[in-house]
Amino acid sequence: MTLDPVHVDGIADLATRVTDSIDDTDHTDLAERAWSEFLDPLYSSGGDVVLEPLGEHRRRKVETDDIALEQPPFPTQQGLDAGTINPTTFKNGLVIDVSQAAMAGVPSDVDLHRARTIVMTVHTNDAAANFQETDWRMADEGYARRRILRAPRVDRHEQVVVHALALYLAESEHALKQSEYVDDLLVLDGPIYPTGLLKWVERDPELERLIIEREEFTDVIGNYLELVEEFVNRGIPLTGFVKNSASKAVSRELRRKTGAPWVNDQAFFRRVLERRDDDGDLRTDCLTFTGWFRSRVGTDGVLADGRIELDRKRVLDDEAYEVTFFVVYDPRDDLVYRIEVPYAFTRDEETREQLTTQFLGEIARERGPPLSVGKADELAKIDRQGKETIRRRIEHVFETGQQTDYNQKRWGPADEIEL
């Protein structure tokens, strides 16, 4: 049953009362002040520099049609993504997630596209369960690698744990395995590090202990550091294209200093980068973007502050692994993108400019993520029908069914889980 028109009007009236209490002009002025006075550099409450510009601290714009015609500085590129069926709980007590990772090339490479890394992560609290983890096994005439990984036993967060392990192990292993096929540029669909895991350090003591103490997680994090080392050694930039950043680290620090109202960093950068004409209408002729920042704020600083000790030596100096990024605003769709790159590459000004031109051109042409990322997303994605097929096959093997609740009956299975 839908709301009656009278109730819709009443809700709109409530919204009017809210918006009347907010002066949007104040937000614009506050954004300008925050940008000009607090980001060059940004200090934490303890007085440490947690964000600083690389080069000149400024905003820039470029005609969308012009940058779309620019010759890409990196003639070939590969994109990488991983998809999952999402955590599924079965009546026999098992919680399972399955992830597959794929890499796409521009120009296309059929053999590269066929390759897959598949991980099944299993959690059980049954002490009598005796299934064994497996080493990597080959399938599909050698194009696919797959394995079973037993997740550490936890009393809660079972779904989050199996999802994170499956997703990040598949992604990092596939990137390492296929790295030899990258000649000019690799673009991960998402951050350059497993932020879904790194957030655990700040979120919950039980999850933090898993990250610090269990080799299942330290090995995954070590894979990402190894990936940085591999690409630095080969002189090929490793990058991450973040489509939906949920980071609140910068806006949280700004809130302490200015009372900033933005719910997350994306909202802050949108306000900083949008351009309006004299009538207040949004101008859509240009992409606008920030300069590069070197970041140790929020999860960006977790690998730099020593909170996670890995059973491996770092090949590069500590600074080389630090996260750097710049932000692009596309007013055509009112979307904000964050491009991440390890400091090992962006400490060089020429490389920063080449990467800036590369990603601006991609966004202008594709009206969204780079073509390689879009292709990798299609390859790795497990659609709703595929997820149900896999779950039904697992049910048949287990001779049991999924554990469901009323929300699933009403709304259907969730398409995504937030780490």
C-alpha angles and dihedrals in degrees: 000000000000128000117272115247090249090060092046089054090048092053090049088052090053089052089052090056090053097048092046088064094055124077106206090193088065089057092053092050091046091051091052091049093047091049095046102038109028110036100061082092120345115217127205122230087264092057098254122135105246100166129027135165121253103222122338118003104231147117122245139189135202132191107259095220092048098050091046088064095049117116107251111247088218108053096194130033141175127213126203132199140161129210132192139199086232123243114307125193118209129203091247090064099258120133112200139179128180124201132186124194126202138180125214128198135214105233094035123258114192095200092049091050092051094056117100139180112206125189128184113196118196130193126189135163091201106114089198094059107116105182113134132224115245135221118238112296126196124231140163093049091307097310095106132056120194140172145167119242123192111220121224113266113259133173093223139005089053093146094047091050097050091044095051095046094048095045100045097038091052093046097046096042092049092048091052094044095049098037092104089068093060113095106166115004140001120204119193116206095240135002123345091241131044096264090171087068097037091056088064090071089068099031110058136001093226092052091044090056090052091053094047101037109030119079091210087072101032089052091054092049089047089056091061092049089049088051090056091049092049094053095042088052090052094042093236118132117244111207141173127214110206111199100175110027114190094183117137097173099106095039090048092056091045090051090058091053104035109012088250111194100208116120093213144358092267091061091049095050091045090057092046094050105038118104125206134190127232091278092054095252119142114257112225104179097095141045110230124204144172129239119258122286130201106219138202095154121121115335090352088075100045095091091043101050099061097245091126117053114198126199091239139076120245112240094202131051113275094252092059091070095051119118119251125179148167129205128229126197119203107195092189089078098013091242133147123211129190120207116200129197132167114257089242087079104031096051082083111079095208092054090050091054092047092051091046092053092044096054096039089053092048093050092047093050099039097034086226139019122003115280092248091056092048091051093047090050090055092048096048099038117108106205125215093265091049091050092052092047092053092046092050091050090050090049089054092050092047093042087226139091138243119275106242137183135201094267090061090051091050102038106015126236117325114257095214140019122213115229 
